[in-house]
Amino acid sequence: MNEIPTSVLIIALVILIFLSACFSGSETGLMSINRYRLRHLAKSGHRNAVRAQRLLDKPDRLIGLILLGNNFVNIAASFITTIITQRLWGDAGLAAAAGILTLVILIFAEVTPKTVAALSPERVAFPAALIYEPLLKVIYYPLVWPVSIVTSLILKVLGVSVHQRSHQTLSSDELRTVVNEAGALIPQKHQTMLTNILDLEKVTVDDIMIPRHEITGINLDMDWEDLRDQIISCQRTRLPVYHSDINQTIGFLHVRNVLKLFFMDQFNAESLQTIIREPYFIPEGTPLNKQLLNFQAEKRRIGLVVDEYGEIRGLVTLEDILEEIVGEFTTDPISREVDYYQDADGSYLINGTATIRDLNRYLGWELRTNGPKTINGLIMEYLEDIPEAGTSFRLDTFIVEIVQIKDNTVKVARIKQATADANTDPALPQE
C-alpha cells in the first residue's frame, strides 16, 4: 500500500464514496417505489420493472446485497482515508480526518442520494435493478447467503418470517384518498363516481328507498275503470300490484306490457294476471353495494324493502342505486320535485319527507344521519312528541321552526343555521 501514489488513493476514495451513494440511493429508490405502479408496469412488459419486482419479491436477499456492498465501500473508504491522512499530516490528523469523512459520507453518500431517490424512485430503482439482479446471482451464495441465513435465524427467534410474501393492500378509506389525490390524472366527475362507489357499503337501502306511503301501486280491488285510468296516467314504468293493502303485494307489473293488452283489447283480470311478475323483497339494512349485486344476480330492477316482521317499509329500484354513483340522471318529473326552498332570509322551507342525506349532500349541512332518515323523523325523535305549528327549537347547529303539521307528521319545517346570538337564546331548548 506504501508504493501506491497518494493521488491514486484519493481517486479510489472518491470512487468508493460514489459507490456508497449508489448503494444508499438505490436502497431508498427500490424500497419507496410505488408497488402498484411497479406491478402495472411489470404486467405491461417493462423489463426493468420486471427485474425490480423480482428483487422486491425477496427483500431479505436484496437488503443483504445492498448493505453488504454499502458497508464494504464505507469501510474501504475509511481505511484509505486513514492512509492518506497519515501520509499528509501523520497520526495527529486522524481525528480530524474521521470527522471530515463522516460529514462527507453523510452529505454526499447518504442524505443527497436518498433524497433524490425518494423524489424519483423509478429513475433510480430501474437502473439499479439492472445491475443488482445479475450481481446477486454471482455473489449470493458466497457472500449474501450466509448473511441471509444468520438474519433469518434471528428473525425466526423474533417471530418474523422473511419467506412470507408481503402484499400491500389498501382499505376503502386509503383507496378513497388515492382517488382524491389523483389530481388531473382522473377527471373530477370520475373521481366523484369512484368515491361514490366506495361509499356504497356505508349506505343502506333504507337511506334511498321510497317510503311506503309514497309508493305508487295498483290495487286490484279498485273499480276496473278507475284501475285502467290509473295505469294510463301513471308516470312509473314498474308498479307493485296488491290486494287492498301494500303488504298484500302479489307482484310487479310493467306498464309497457299493460299497454299491449290495451292495444289488443285484452285488458281483463285474467290477462293481467299473466303479465304480473312475482314480487322481490329486500331485507332492511342491506348495504347498497350488496343490493346492486343482488339485483344483477336476480335479474331485477325493483324490490320492496321489508322489516324483520315482513312489513313493507319502502321501495328501491336499480336506478336509485345507480344515481348514488353517477348522480341524478332521471327525467322523471316526479324525481325532480324540490323538497326544499330557500327563503329571502337565508332559511330553508323543507318538506317533512325530505331525506337527511339529500339535504346534507345538496346544501352542505351536517345533520345527524345515524337515526331517522327524514326531517319529520328527525324532529319527532328529538322532541319525543308531535309538535304544534309554530314550535321552535335548536337542533345541533340549526334552528328549526315547525311551519305545518298534517296527519300527525311534520309537513313543512323552516331550518336555518344557528348564529352566535342563537347559541345563548334562552327561548330555544338546548340539547
CORZI-V287850 format. One record per residue. N is the residue number from 1. RES is the residue in three letters. PHI is phi in whole degrees, -180 to 180 (999 if undefined). PSI is psi in whole degrees, -180 to 180 (none if undefined). D_LAST is the distance of its C-alpha to the last C-alpha in Angstrom with 2 decimals. Layout:
n=[N;N]
res=[RES;RES]
phi=[PHI;PHI]
psi=[PSI;PSI]
d_last=[D_LAST;D_LAST]
This chain:
n=[1;2;3;4;5;6;7;8;9;10;11;12;13;14;15;16;17;18;19;20;21;22;23;24;25;26;27;28;29;30;31;32;33;34;35;36;37;38;39;40;41;42;43;44;45;46;47;48;49;50;51;52;53;54;55;56;57;58;59;60;61;62;63;64;65;66;67;68;69;70;71;72;73;74;75;76;77;78;79;80;81;82;83;84;85;86;87;88;89;90;91;92;93;94;95;96;97;98;99;100;101;102;103;104;105;106;107;108;109;110;111;112;113;114;115;116;117;118;119;120;121;122;123;124;125;126;127;128;129;130;131;132;133;134;135;136;137;138;139;140;141;142;143;144;145;146;147;148;149;150;151;152;153;154;155;156;157;158;159;160;161;162;163;164;165;166;167;168;169;170;171;172;173;174;175;176;177;178;179;180;181;182;183;184;185;186;187;188;189;190;191;192;193;194;195;196;197;198;199;200;201;202;203;204;205;206;207;208;209;210;211;212;213;214;215;216;217;218;219;220;221;222;223;224;225;226;227;228;229;230;231;232;233;234;235;236;237;238;239;240;241;242;243;244;245;246;247;248;249;250;251;252;253;254;255;256;257;258;259;260;261;262;263;264;265;266;267;268;269;270;271;272;273;274;275;276;277;278;279;280;281;282;283;284;285;286;287;288;289;290;291;292;293;294;295;296;297;298;299;300;301;302;303;304;305;306;307;308;309;310;311;312;313;314;315;316;317;318;319;320;321;322;323;324;325;326;327;328;329;330;331;332;333;334;335;336;337;338;339;340;341;342;343;344;345;346;347;348;349;350;351;352;353;354;355;356;357;358;359;360;361;362;363;364;365;366;367;368;369;370;371;372;373;374;375;376;377;378;379;380;381;382;383;384;385;386;387;388;389;390;391;392;393;394;395;396;397;398;399;400;401;402;403;404;405;406;407;408;409;410;411;412;413;414;415;416;417;418;419;420;421;422;423;424;425;426;427;428;429;430;431]
res=[MET;ASN;GLU;ILE;PRO;THR;SER;VAL;LEU;ILE;ILE;ALA;LEU;VAL;ILE;LEU;ILE;PHE;LEU;SER;ALA;CYS;PHE;SER;GLY;SER;GLU;THR;GLY;LEU;MET;SER;ILE;ASN;ARG;TYR;ARG;LEU;ARG;HIS;LEU;ALA;LYS;SER;GLY;HIS;ARG;ASN;ALA;VAL;ARG;ALA;GLN;ARG;LEU;LEU;ASP;LYS;PRO;ASP;ARG;LEU;ILE;GLY;LEU;ILE;LEU;LEU;GLY;ASN;ASN;PHE;VAL;ASN;ILE;ALA;ALA;SER;PHE;ILE;THR;THR;ILE;ILE;THR;GLN;ARG;LEU;TRP;GLY;ASP;ALA;GLY;LEU;ALA;ALA;ALA;ALA;GLY;ILE;LEU;THR;LEU;VAL;ILE;LEU;ILE;PHE;ALA;GLU;VAL;THR;PRO;LYS;THR;VAL;ALA;ALA;LEU;SER;PRO;GLU;ARG;VAL;ALA;PHE;PRO;ALA;ALA;LEU;ILE;TYR;GLU;PRO;LEU;LEU;LYS;VAL;ILE;TYR;TYR;PRO;LEU;VAL;TRP;PRO;VAL;SER;ILE;VAL;THR;SER;LEU;ILE;LEU;LYS;VAL;LEU;GLY;VAL;SER;VAL;HIS;GLN;ARG;SER;HIS;GLN;THR;LEU;SER;SER;ASP;GLU;LEU;ARG;THR;VAL;VAL;ASN;GLU;ALA;GLY;ALA;LEU;ILE;PRO;GLN;LYS;HIS;GLN;THR;MET;LEU;THR;ASN;ILE;LEU;ASP;LEU;GLU;LYS;VAL;THR;VAL;ASP;ASP;ILE;MET;ILE;PRO;ARG;HIS;GLU;ILE;THR;GLY;ILE;ASN;LEU;ASP;MET;ASP;TRP;GLU;ASP;LEU;ARG;ASP;GLN;ILE;ILE;SER;CYS;GLN;ARG;THR;ARG;LEU;PRO;VAL;TYR;HIS;SER;ASP;ILE;ASN;GLN;THR;ILE;GLY;PHE;LEU;HIS;VAL;ARG;ASN;VAL;LEU;LYS;LEU;PHE;PHE;MET;ASP;GLN;PHE;ASN;ALA;GLU;SER;LEU;GLN;THR;ILE;ILE;ARG;GLU;PRO;TYR;PHE;ILE;PRO;GLU;GLY;THR;PRO;LEU;ASN;LYS;GLN;LEU;LEU;ASN;PHE;GLN;ALA;GLU;LYS;ARG;ARG;ILE;GLY;LEU;VAL;VAL;ASP;GLU;TYR;GLY;GLU;ILE;ARG;GLY;LEU;VAL;THR;LEU;GLU;ASP;ILE;LEU;GLU;GLU;ILE;VAL;GLY;GLU;PHE;THR;THR;ASP;PRO;ILE;SER;ARG;GLU;VAL;ASP;TYR;TYR;GLN;ASP;ALA;ASP;GLY;SER;TYR;LEU;ILE;ASN;GLY;THR;ALA;THR;ILE;ARG;ASP;LEU;ASN;ARG;TYR;LEU;GLY;TRP;GLU;LEU;ARG;THR;ASN;GLY;PRO;LYS;THR;ILE;ASN;GLY;LEU;ILE;MET;GLU;TYR;LEU;GLU;ASP;ILE;PRO;GLU;ALA;GLY;THR;SER;PHE;ARG;LEU;ASP;THR;PHE;ILE;VAL;GLU;ILE;VAL;GLN;ILE;LYS;ASP;ASN;THR;VAL;LYS;VAL;ALA;ARG;ILE;LYS;GLN;ALA;THR;ALA;ASP;ALA;ASN;THR;ASP;PRO;ALA;LEU;PRO;GLN;GLU]
phi=[999;-69;-83;-79;-61;-62;-62;-67;-64;-66;-63;-62;-63;-62;-64;-64;-64;-64;-64;-62;-63;-64;-64;-65;-65;-67;-62;-65;-62;-69;-81;-103;-66;-67;-66;-72;-67;-60;-64;-65;-65;-64;-68;-81;96;-69;-64;-65;-67;-63;-63;-63;-66;-63;-66;-73;-68;-128;-65;-64;-69;-63;-65;-61;-64;-64;-68;-62;-66;-66;-67;-62;-70;-69;-66;-62;-64;-65;-64;-67;-61;-62;-64;-61;-65;-62;-69;-88;-127;78;-67;-66;-94;-64;-64;-67;-64;-63;-67;-67;-64;-61;-67;-65;-64;-62;-80;-92;-114;-127;-64;-63;-65;-70;-67;-61;-66;-67;-78;-134;-63;-67;-65;-96;-69;-67;-63;-65;-63;-63;-91;-68;-62;-68;-63;-66;-65;-78;-107;-61;-70;-72;-123;-75;-59;-59;-64;-65;-64;-63;-63;-63;-65;-65;-65;-64;-63;-83;85;-111;-102;-80;-90;-79;-69;-88;-110;-79;-126;-115;-76;-63;-68;-66;-66;-63;-64;-61;-65;-68;-95;-69;64;-74;-66;-126;-54;-57;-65;-69;-60;-62;-64;-65;-68;-65;-63;-65;-82;-60;-70;-91;-112;-111;-63;-63;-77;-118;-70;-78;-59;-53;-73;-105;-72;-95;-140;-112;-92;-68;-87;-73;-60;-62;-70;-64;-63;-62;-64;-63;-67;-66;-91;-69;-99;-103;-97;-124;-130;-72;-115;-147;-108;69;-134;-61;-69;-104;-64;-109;163;-120;-127;-93;-58;-58;-69;-69;-62;-62;-66;-60;-66;-90;56;-124;-80;-151;-62;-66;-68;-65;-63;-74;-107;-84;-94;-57;-71;-126;-111;-124;-65;-63;84;-71;-63;-66;-64;-73;-68;-61;-69;-65;-59;-67;-68;-89;55;-119;-127;-153;-156;-103;-85;-122;-90;-66;-97;85;-78;-76;-106;-179;-134;-127;-118;-61;-61;-62;-70;-63;-68;-67;-92;-99;91;-65;-136;-75;-107;-65;-61;-67;-72;-93;-64;-87;-92;-146;-142;-85;-87;-64;-84;93;-81;-122;-88;-126;-65;-63;-85;-62;-81;-65;-61;-67;-65;-62;-72;-85;-105;73;-83;-133;-67;-62;-121;-92;-140;-59;-98;-119;-62;-58;-65;-65;-67;-62;-66;-68;-83;56;-167;-87;-77;-100;-60;99;-68;-124;-161;-99;-126;56;-104;-127;-104;-115;-126;-80;-95;-145;-117;-147;54;62;-133;-77;-83;-140;-133;-105;-131;-147;-66;-73;-94;-62;-68;-69;-67;-115;-73;-69;-77;-102;-60;-100;-82]
psi=[-25;-29;-7;128;149;-36;-37;-40;-38;-41;-42;-39;-43;-42;-41;-41;-38;-43;-38;-41;-40;-44;-45;-47;-41;-34;-48;-42;-45;-37;-22;2;144;112;-31;-41;-40;-43;-39;-45;-38;-41;-26;-5;12;116;-46;-34;-38;-44;-45;-39;-39;-40;-43;-18;-22;74;-28;-40;-43;-47;-39;-42;-48;-46;-36;-47;-41;-45;-36;-49;-33;-41;-43;-39;-40;-40;-46;-38;-40;-44;-46;-42;-44;-36;-38;-43;-3;-168;-22;-23;1;-42;-43;-39;-39;-43;-42;-41;-41;-43;-41;-46;-41;-42;-51;-21;-5;-71;-51;-53;-35;-34;-44;-44;-37;-34;-34;72;-36;-39;-25;-41;-41;-47;-36;-40;-34;-31;-41;-37;-52;-35;-38;-37;-33;-46;8;-57;-42;-29;-53;-39;-47;-41;-42;-37;-48;-42;-41;-39;-42;-44;-34;-39;-35;-3;20;130;120;-13;-8;115;133;121;121;127;153;136;169;-36;-40;-40;-36;-40;-41;-44;-44;-26;8;-21;-132;-10;-30;122;150;-40;-38;-36;-44;-43;-42;-43;-32;-36;-42;-30;-8;-34;-18;-9;139;169;-25;-29;-25;-3;153;122;154;-43;-10;2;129;121;180;118;110;-11;0;164;140;-38;-40;-38;-42;-45;-39;-42;-41;-39;-3;140;7;155;-29;130;137;143;131;169;115;-51;148;-26;-13;37;134;-8;-170;150;132;123;-33;-40;-32;-39;-32;-39;-37;-48;-30;2;42;26;101;175;-40;-49;-32;-37;-29;-21;6;125;144;150;157;124;146;126;140;150;3;126;149;-34;-37;-40;-33;-42;-36;-43;-42;-43;-38;-1;47;159;-4;146;160;131;127;150;-172;-18;2;5;138;127;-24;-172;136;139;162;-38;-35;-41;-42;-34;-24;-24;-53;-7;-180;127;-4;152;10;122;-28;-37;-16;4;134;127;-5;155;129;128;172;-29;5;-9;168;130;121;133;142;-24;-5;136;145;-38;-41;-40;-43;-38;-47;-28;-6;22;174;50;147;137;6;17;-121;154;-17;165;-42;-47;-38;-43;-45;-42;-40;-45;-20;33;165;113;167;155;137;-11;133;146;165;132;105;-115;24;150;124;132;129;120;-43;134;133;131;44;24;157;113;-46;138;149;127;137;159;139;141;175;-36;-34;-21;-23;13;112;-16;-14;126;134;144;none]
d_last=[85.55;87.73;89.71;86.65;86.34;83.36;82.57;82.27;79.93;77.72;77.59;76.76;73.95;72.45;72.70;71.00;68.10;67.85;67.83;65.15;63.03;63.66;62.63;59.43;58.42;59.26;57.18;54.08;54.90;55.40;52.33;49.95;51.23;48.79;49.65;48.46;50.56;53.42;53.30;53.34;56.28;58.11;57.78;59.08;62.22;61.63;64.19;62.69;59.26;60.96;62.60;59.39;57.58;60.45;60.24;56.46;56.85;58.59;56.75;58.56;61.90;60.70;59.13;62.22;64.47;62.53;62.18;65.79;66.98;64.72;65.72;69.36;69.48;67.55;69.92;72.90;71.62;71.33;74.86;76.36;74.59;76.17;79.63;79.26;78.05;80.94;83.41;82.08;80.95;81.91;79.76;78.27;76.21;74.62;71.45;70.94;71.64;69.06;66.37;67.43;67.52;64.06;62.72;64.63;63.44;59.82;59.92;62.31;62.01;58.36;55.76;57.42;58.36;55.09;53.13;55.33;54.96;51.16;51.09;53.68;53.86;55.88;58.59;59.12;58.49;60.82;63.97;63.23;63.02;66.39;67.93;66.03;66.71;70.53;70.36;68.32;70.93;73.70;72.31;69.82;72.11;74.07;71.16;67.62;68.06;68.84;65.80;63.61;65.02;64.23;60.73;60.08;61.17;58.84;55.87;56.80;56.62;53.12;52.13;52.08;54.16;55.66;56.97;53.57;53.00;49.78;47.95;45.16;42.34;39.24;35.83;34.13;31.86;35.03;36.86;34.13;34.56;38.31;38.01;35.73;38.15;41.22;41.33;44.27;45.63;43.27;42.47;38.85;38.75;40.18;37.67;34.85;36.62;37.19;33.60;32.56;35.05;33.52;30.04;31.43;30.93;27.16;26.97;27.86;29.58;26.43;25.02;28.08;29.59;30.38;28.48;30.84;30.75;31.78;34.67;38.06;40.74;44.14;44.53;48.11;48.19;48.07;51.22;53.26;53.63;49.91;49.28;51.78;50.17;46.70;48.09;49.96;47.01;44.47;42.94;42.25;44.92;43.86;42.75;41.91;44.46;43.66;45.01;42.99;39.57;38.07;37.87;41.67;42.09;45.60;45.50;45.13;47.45;48.37;49.13;51.99;53.80;53.39;54.94;57.93;58.43;58.35;61.02;63.13;62.75;61.58;58.15;58.08;56.25;58.58;58.40;54.62;54.26;56.23;53.81;50.57;49.26;47.59;43.75;41.78;38.57;35.82;33.53;29.81;28.21;31.47;31.05;32.60;35.17;36.48;36.50;38.42;41.09;41.08;41.78;44.58;46.05;45.99;47.23;44.38;42.33;40.02;38.35;36.14;32.98;32.99;30.65;31.87;33.40;35.33;33.38;33.30;29.87;31.06;33.79;34.23;37.17;38.79;38.22;34.43;34.64;37.13;34.93;32.28;35.06;36.98;34.52;35.18;38.89;39.34;41.15;39.89;38.91;36.26;34.58;34.62;32.53;29.73;26.23;24.84;26.38;25.62;25.98;27.77;24.71;23.38;20.81;21.47;22.39;21.65;23.16;20.98;23.29;22.75;21.92;19.04;21.65;23.88;21.37;20.42;24.17;25.51;22.93;21.98;18.24;16.09;14.04;13.40;16.71;16.66;16.04;17.11;19.67;19.37;17.10;17.80;16.85;13.55;12.60;14.15;12.43;8.88;10.15;12.67;15.16;17.51;16.36;19.03;20.25;18.93;15.34;13.01;9.27;7.34;7.00;7.22;10.29;11.32;11.80;12.75;15.41;17.21;20.89;22.82;22.58;25.60;26.63;23.25;21.63;19.93;23.04;21.86;18.60;18.43;16.24;16.56;15.41;13.37;15.86;15.94;16.19;13.13;11.04;12.26;12.66;12.08;12.73;9.57;6.63;3.78;0.00]
